[in-house]
């Protein structure tokens, strides 16, 4: 079989993960809404319940990302960055994940972030995952720090009571939030231009296309496909908001959120896959090839799960809104 990196981007695993997520979410939503169940009391109740669970999950993932950026190794906050010098002096290599995935946004100041002392004491990480963004302040300013606002504002924007009570704030914060989305992707562009993606920077002993997945053929991850998806969904959400097309706006916002929060899902899946692989399947999780493959597969799986749940939520929102419109017309 030809290596997957010879295929066009639209057939890359990242693009296929998006497609699978949309197809899976759409198929499940069609089953759940067979026969316009939201026009019936029980179906409406289940749709509302799913949306509540989706909101809780979304808020939880946002909280996780805030913790990751502000208090954990993903931080570029000055209180934490200088600890890397001490950390790197004692940390072994070839552990769990490359350390550069955790400290790449800045190595200059002093202090030990919550979690790094734990990681250091157990030597769980590769050194490279803690260092790669250190010399790149523009990356920190355009990607890590803006993600704090993006994650913090999202639960407010999604909460129906907050939207009802503070409509003007919702509109203003929403426009800023979508602008920050564009800034985040500029940060990704800087990451790409400086060759800081995981398959390039964090596993230098492996070829770019080598061991990117446990099950897929060799390929270079075309992560820019996910960037395009994030930008397009954000632009469509903004366009619908300007046109006051609330149903369309909500659909695209769901997809845009999934295009950002798959990263949080991936981080959680990494831990799950390491537990399953190391404990249940008895893989050598200190093998660099397995570490790289787990990072790549957890990204693809994270995209599928996030997009599928978002698509189900989008259909639920549309169905509930349509049933309400029908009830108002009948009344």
C-alpha positions as CSV (number, residue, x, y, z in Angstrom):
1,X,0.0,0.0,0.0
2,X,1.3,3.5,-0.9
3,X,2.2,5.7,2.1
4,X,-0.6,7.9,3.1
5,X,1.5,11.0,2.9
6,X,1.4,10.7,-0.9
7,X,-2.4,11.2,-0.9
8,X,-4.1,14.7,-1.2
9,X,-5.0,16.5,2.0
10,X,-8.7,15.8,1.5
11,X,-7.9,12.1,1.9
12,X,-5.5,12.5,4.8
13,X,-6.3,10.8,8.1
14,X,-7.1,14.2,9.7
15,X,-9.6,15.0,6.9
16,X,-11.1,11.5,7.1
17,X,-11.4,11.9,10.9
18,X,-13.5,15.0,10.3
19,X,-15.6,13.1,7.8
20,X,-16.2,10.1,10.0
21,X,-17.1,12.4,12.9
22,X,-19.8,14.2,10.8
23,X,-21.1,10.9,9.3
24,X,-21.3,9.2,12.7
25,X,-22.9,12.2,14.4
26,X,-25.4,12.7,11.6
27,X,-26.3,9.0,11.6
28,X,-26.9,8.9,15.4
29,X,-28.9,12.1,15.2
30,X,-31.1,10.7,12.5
31,X,-31.9,7.7,14.7
32,X,-32.5,9.8,17.7
33,X,-34.8,12.1,15.8
34,X,-36.7,9.5,13.8
35,X,-40.3,10.6,13.4
36,X,-39.8,14.1,14.6
37,X,-39.6,12.9,18.2
38,X,-39.0,16.4,19.5
39,X,-42.6,17.2,18.7
40,X,-43.5,14.7,21.5
41,X,-42.9,15.4,25.1
42,X,-40.6,12.4,25.8
43,X,-38.4,13.1,22.7
44,X,-38.1,16.7,23.7
45,X,-37.1,15.8,27.2
46,X,-34.3,13.5,25.9
47,X,-33.0,16.1,23.5
48,X,-32.9,18.7,26.3
49,X,-31.1,16.1,28.6
50,X,-28.5,15.4,25.9
51,X,-27.9,19.1,25.5
52,X,-27.4,19.5,29.2
53,X,-24.9,16.7,29.3
54,X,-23.1,18.3,26.2
55,X,-23.0,21.6,28.0
56,X,-21.5,20.0,31.1
57,X,-18.9,18.1,29.1
58,X,-18.0,21.2,27.1
59,X,-17.6,23.3,30.3
60,X,-15.5,20.5,31.8
61,X,-13.2,20.4,28.8
62,X,-12.9,24.2,28.9
63,X,-12.0,23.9,32.6
64,X,-9.4,21.2,31.8
65,X,-7.8,23.4,29.1
66,X,-7.7,26.4,31.5
67,X,-5.9,24.2,34.1
68,X,-3.6,22.9,31.3
69,X,-2.6,26.4,30.2
70,X,-2.6,28.3,33.5
71,X,-1.4,25.8,36.1
72,X,0.0,22.8,34.2
73,X,2.9,22.3,31.8
74,X,1.1,23.8,28.8
75,X,1.6,27.2,30.5
76,X,3.7,30.0,29.4
77,X,3.0,32.0,32.5
78,X,6.1,33.5,34.0
79,X,5.6,31.9,37.4
80,X,6.2,28.5,36.0
81,X,8.7,28.7,33.1
82,X,12.0,28.8,34.9
83,X,11.3,25.5,36.6
84,X,12.2,23.8,33.3
85,X,15.9,24.3,33.9
86,X,15.7,22.3,37.2
87,X,13.3,19.9,35.7
88,X,15.4,19.1,32.7
89,X,18.4,18.5,34.9
90,X,16.8,15.6,36.6
91,X,14.2,14.3,34.1
92,X,15.1,11.2,32.2
93,X,14.2,10.9,28.5
94,X,12.0,8.3,26.9
95,X,9.1,8.5,29.4
96,X,5.4,8.6,28.7
97,X,5.5,11.7,26.5
98,X,8.2,14.0,25.2
99,X,8.6,16.8,27.7
100,X,8.5,19.4,24.9
101,X,4.8,18.9,24.5
102,X,4.4,20.5,27.9
103,X,6.9,23.3,28.2
104,X,7.3,24.5,24.7
105,X,5.9,28.0,25.3
106,X,8.7,29.4,27.6
107,X,11.6,28.3,29.8
108,X,12.7,31.6,31.4
109,X,11.5,32.2,34.9
110,X,11.4,30.4,38.2
111,X,8.8,28.3,40.0
112,X,7.4,24.8,39.7
113,X,3.9,24.5,38.2
114,X,1.4,22.2,39.9
115,X,1.9,18.8,38.3
116,X,5.5,19.3,37.1
117,X,6.9,18.3,40.4
118,X,4.8,15.1,40.2
119,X,5.9,14.5,36.7
120,X,9.6,15.1,37.5
121,X,9.5,12.8,40.5
122,X,8.2,10.0,38.3
123,X,10.1,10.8,35.1
124,X,7.0,10.4,33.0
125,X,7.8,12.7,30.1
126,X,10.3,13.1,27.4
127,X,12.4,16.3,27.7
128,X,11.5,17.6,24.2
129,X,7.8,18.0,25.2
130,X,8.8,20.6,27.8
131,X,11.1,22.9,25.8
132,X,10.1,23.4,22.2
133,X,8.1,26.6,22.5
134,X,10.4,28.2,25.0
135,X,12.3,30.5,22.6
136,X,9.1,31.4,20.7
137,X,7.3,34.2,22.6
138,X,5.0,35.0,19.6
139,X,3.7,31.5,19.7
140,X,2.8,31.9,23.4
141,X,1.1,35.3,22.8
142,X,-0.9,34.2,19.8
143,X,-1.8,30.6,20.8
144,X,-1.4,29.7,24.5
145,X,-2.5,32.9,26.2
146,X,-5.5,33.7,23.9
147,X,-6.8,30.1,24.5
148,X,-7.4,31.2,28.1
149,X,-10.0,33.7,27.0
150,X,-11.4,31.3,24.4
151,X,-11.9,28.5,27.0
152,X,-13.2,30.8,29.8
153,X,-15.7,32.7,27.6
154,X,-17.3,29.6,26.0
155,X,-19.4,28.3,29.0
156,X,-20.9,31.8,29.3
157,X,-21.6,32.0,25.6
158,X,-23.4,28.6,25.6
159,X,-25.5,29.0,28.8
160,X,-29.1,29.8,27.7
161,X,-29.9,31.8,30.8
162,X,-26.8,34.0,30.3
163,X,-27.7,34.6,26.7
164,X,-31.3,35.5,27.8
165,X,-30.2,37.9,30.6
166,X,-27.2,39.5,28.9
167,X,-27.9,39.5,25.1
168,X,-25.6,42.5,24.4
169,X,-22.8,40.9,26.3
170,X,-23.4,37.7,24.4
171,X,-23.0,39.5,21.1
172,X,-19.9,41.4,22.1
173,X,-18.1,38.5,23.7
174,X,-19.1,36.3,20.8
175,X,-17.5,38.6,18.2
176,X,-14.3,38.8,20.4
177,X,-14.4,35.1,20.9
178,X,-14.5,34.4,17.2
179,X,-11.7,36.9,16.6
180,X,-9.6,35.1,19.2
181,X,-10.3,31.9,17.2
182,X,-8.6,33.4,14.2
183,X,-5.7,34.6,16.4
184,X,-5.3,31.0,17.7
185,X,-5.0,29.7,14.2
186,X,-2.3,32.4,13.5
187,X,-0.5,30.9,16.4
188,X,-0.8,27.5,14.8
189,X,0.6,29.0,11.6
190,X,3.6,30.2,13.6
191,X,4.0,26.7,15.2
192,X,4.0,25.2,11.7
193,X,6.4,27.7,10.3
194,X,8.8,27.0,13.1
195,X,8.5,23.3,12.6
196,X,7.3,22.7,16.2
197,X,4.6,20.1,15.5
198,X,5.0,16.9,17.4
199,X,5.9,14.7,14.5
200,X,8.7,17.1,13.5
201,X,10.1,18.4,16.8
202,X,9.4,15.9,19.5
203,X,10.6,12.6,18.0
204,X,13.7,13.6,16.1
205,X,15.0,10.0,15.9
206,X,12.0,9.0,13.9
207,X,11.1,9.9,10.3
208,X,8.2,12.4,9.9
209,X,5.9,9.8,8.6
210,X,7.1,6.9,10.8
211,X,5.0,5.5,13.6
212,X,2.3,8.2,13.4
213,X,-0.4,5.6,14.1
214,X,-0.7,2.2,15.6
215,X,-3.0,1.0,12.8
216,X,-2.6,3.3,9.8
217,X,0.2,3.1,7.2
218,X,3.0,5.6,7.4
219,X,1.9,9.2,6.7
220,X,2.6,12.8,7.6
221,X,-0.2,14.3,9.7
222,X,-1.8,17.1,7.7
223,X,-3.0,19.0,10.7
224,X,-3.6,22.1,8.6
225,X,-6.9,20.4,7.5
226,X,-8.1,20.9,11.1
227,X,-7.1,24.6,11.0
228,X,-9.1,25.2,7.8
229,X,-12.1,23.5,9.4
230,X,-11.8,25.6,12.5
231,X,-11.6,28.8,10.5
232,X,-14.4,27.9,8.1
233,X,-16.8,26.9,10.8
234,X,-16.0,30.1,12.8
235,X,-16.6,32.3,9.7
236,X,-19.9,30.5,9.0
237,X,-21.0,31.0,12.6
238,X,-20.2,34.7,12.4
239,X,-22.0,35.1,9.0
240,X,-25.1,33.5,10.4
241,X,-25.0,35.7,13.5
242,X,-24.8,38.9,11.4
243,X,-27.8,37.7,9.4
244,X,-29.7,36.9,12.6
245,X,-30.1,33.3,11.5
246,X,-30.1,31.8,15.0
247,X,-30.6,28.2,14.0
248,X,-27.8,28.3,11.4
249,X,-25.6,30.2,13.9
250,X,-26.0,27.6,16.6
251,X,-25.3,24.7,14.2
252,X,-22.0,26.3,13.1
253,X,-21.0,27.3,16.6
254,X,-21.4,23.6,17.7
255,X,-19.0,22.6,14.9
256,X,-16.6,25.4,15.6
257,X,-16.4,24.4,19.3
258,X,-15.7,20.8,18.4
259,X,-13.0,22.0,16.0
260,X,-11.3,23.6,19.0
261,X,-12.1,21.2,21.9
262,X,-10.9,18.1,20.2
263,X,-7.5,19.1,21.6
264,X,-8.8,18.7,25.1
265,X,-10.4,15.4,24.3
266,X,-7.1,14.2,22.8
267,X,-5.2,15.1,26.0
268,X,-7.6,12.9,28.0
269,X,-7.4,10.1,25.5
270,X,-3.6,10.1,25.7
271,X,-3.9,9.1,29.4
272,X,-6.6,6.5,28.6
273,X,-4.6,4.9,25.8
274,X,-1.4,4.8,27.9
275,X,-3.3,3.1,30.7
276,X,-4.9,0.6,28.3
277,X,-1.8,0.0,26.4
278,X,0.6,-0.3,29.3
279,X,-1.7,-2.0,31.8
280,X,-4.1,-4.1,29.9
281,X,-2.2,-4.8,26.6
282,X,1.2,-4.8,28.1
283,X,2.8,-2.5,25.4
284,X,6.1,-1.0,26.1
285,X,4.8,2.6,26.6
286,X,8.4,3.9,26.9
287,X,9.0,3.0,23.2
288,X,9.2,6.2,21.2
289,X,7.4,4.7,18.3
290,X,4.4,3.8,20.5
291,X,4.4,7.2,22.2
292,X,4.3,8.9,18.8
293,X,1.6,6.6,17.5
294,X,-0.6,7.1,20.7
295,X,-0.3,10.9,20.3
296,X,-1.4,10.7,16.7
297,X,-4.2,8.2,17.1
298,X,-5.6,10.0,20.1
299,X,-5.7,13.2,18.0
300,X,-7.7,11.4,15.2
301,X,-10.0,9.8,17.7
302,X,-10.5,13.1,19.6
303,X,-11.6,14.7,16.4
304,X,-14.1,12.0,15.6
305,X,-15.6,12.1,19.1
306,X,-15.8,15.9,19.3
307,X,-17.3,16.3,15.8
308,X,-19.8,13.5,16.3
309,X,-21.1,14.9,19.6
310,X,-21.2,18.4,18.2
311,X,-23.3,17.2,15.2
312,X,-25.8,15.5,17.5
313,X,-26.0,18.7,19.6
314,X,-26.6,20.8,16.5
315,X,-29.4,18.5,15.4
316,X,-30.9,18.6,18.9
317,X,-30.8,22.4,19.0
318,X,-32.4,22.7,15.5
319,X,-35.1,20.2,16.4
320,X,-36.0,21.9,19.6
321,X,-36.1,25.3,18.0
322,X,-38.3,23.9,15.2
323,X,-40.7,22.3,17.6
324,X,-41.0,25.5,19.5
325,X,-41.7,27.5,16.3
326,X,-44.4,25.0,15.4
327,X,-46.0,25.3,18.9
328,X,-46.0,29.1,18.7
329,X,-47.7,29.1,15.2
330,X,-50.3,26.7,16.5
331,X,-51.0,28.9,19.5
